[in-house]
Amino acid sequence: MSRTAPRLQLRMLASLAVLLLLAGVLLGRLGQLQLTDHRDGAGANTPVTASVPLPALRGRILDRHGRPIVDNAVRTDVTIDRAALADAEDGGRATVRRVAQALDLPFDRLWGRTTLCGAPGAAEPPLCWPGSPLVPVPLVVDADRALAAALTERPERYPGVAVTSQPVRSYLGPTRGGAAQTIGYLARPTAEAVAESDGEVTGEELVGAAGLELQYDDLLRGRAGQRTVRVDARGVAVDEVARTEPVPGEDLVTTLDRRIQRATQAALVDGVQSARDGGHTADTAGAVVLDLRDGGVLASASVPTYDPTAWSRGVTQDEYDRLTKGADSPLIDRVTGVAQPPASTFKVVSLPGAAASGVDLDEEVNCTSSHRIGNRTFNNYQSRSYGWISWRRAITVSCDTVFYRVAEEVWRAQGGLAAEDDGGDPLIRTARRFGLGSATGIDLPAESAGRIPDREWKRQWWESTKEESCRRAQTGYPEMEDRADARYLEALARENCTSGYLFRPGDEANLSIGQGDVTATLLQMATVFGTIAQEGRVPSPHLGRAAITAEGTRTALAADSDDDADSIDLPGTSGDLLRRALQDVVAEPGGTAHSAFAGFPLQDWPVAGKTGTAEVQGEQDTAWFVSYAPVEDPRYVVGVVVAQGGTGGATSAPIARQIHEELAQRTP
């Protein structure tokens, strides 16, 4: 017994030591968790907070009378709470499947929306959800209201499912005065736009992507609010901690008139169809109505057109391909975004230029069928000859050869091929005074400046195209079916290869009748005619008129009149002569628009205007007609252009007539 007791005591002490050692390790680990791991990870179950933006209600776009062109409609969405998905044993598949069956929609489409774009295992765009993981999953956007309402009647079958109403952009269709290309549309911002916005724009909201929606995006968008939510370890927002309400955007009042816009679009569509029925391609067209009282654009129409609602509901791949198909894209604004040779409408610029060069406009001129410059013959339209006529009559019948002679004299006076600059060229100088070759400054995000080709431009163009010209001089154009056109282009390539930098007399001749390398937008030419109608006072084209806050405070964006507009001097008697001649174009027999206005009440609504028929290599002629009315007190400019539409008198003038009929009825 005496030997057994010490052994037992030793075993007990050893066991106690082991227990104390284990307790020490355990306490040490607990201390590490409290002092080290807690500081690093804040604990696996400790909730954190995150911010969720609350987009503001976007302001409307109104016409000048306060009628909505773009409004906010209500869209029905079906969402499911992320916590419900996370809590379900199957990740929410059964619930989503029941929702799909109730709405008669494919399960895969709805299930794809529960995955975040870019996350591992996510569905491919556009099925995945590109938005925030902290908001309910939008299973269905723009759901059938009746079917969606049935979901709320049996909440036990659809845990976490909600039916919500969301504001969505509502655009007028093309036939209702929507002005699609002018108004623009919304789209998700680029990553670069989000980064540059200093937190004002998030990747989940829609922002202006074109037209007035883009130009006035800051005004229309308002200021986003913010929700602060508590997020659990699963990344699910469990409740709201704080909230800042968004500030609605302001309404934009424009200069557009919905009724005139609708009539203008209808006239353009009718005219294009008539041209096509007559055998012309008439692939694109534009029409504009300018109010000379303040420079406001009353109507701006383009063909082809589209319904911007497509962007709000989500564009399919087929729709996207149709909307973005190159030069024929319906997204292109044919009034401000496309510059093309203005043809004989440019003669209203060349006539003052001729006067500035010293031409006596009181003397008669010989309108021959053709005029030869060097080794090239320049023909009058259809090689017609009118003999000795006044300058007024030359405008009325649109004689080309009288301008060819002026152009040749101007070119020689400048120094011919030896001239180094265009400082004294009266034709080029006059065109620039009218604003051609520069953007009008209209409040739209994309406007073409057009081009007035001069000696400097010719050299730059030659340097950028010399390599291709020399290649074509060697190879020719074997792919072209029309061999005459191919030979012409090959000869042109040889000339451009060796001496394409020279500004030749033919360049000046083409410029004088708005052909060759001269280009202008329809809005630019409308502004030119407005300047002539107002005896040198230059209109300031614009679309934004006023902004109205949600509280009703109105702020003017532009003046209600153009009293402070810039003016230019029309040399000698050129202004008076032009105004009389442009009226003759419409009212007098032989005028190039006389037939188009036969039977029109010119005594009540006198119209003055000029036709243009631009020749385009490899295509049918482009038809122009720019006009203003009433002649005694000019109020409106109406411009029409139809690419591959034939002559200005036969195609564009009848369209303008239909628009003038609408203006005459609506003007007291």
Order of alpha helices (4+ residues) and beta strands (2+ residues): alpha-alpha-beta-beta-beta-alpha-alpha-alpha-beta-alpha-beta-alpha-beta-alpha-beta-alpha-alpha-beta-beta-beta-alpha-beta-beta-alpha-alpha-alpha-beta-beta-beta-beta-alpha-alpha-alpha-alpha-alpha-alpha-alpha-beta-beta-alpha-beta-beta-beta-alpha
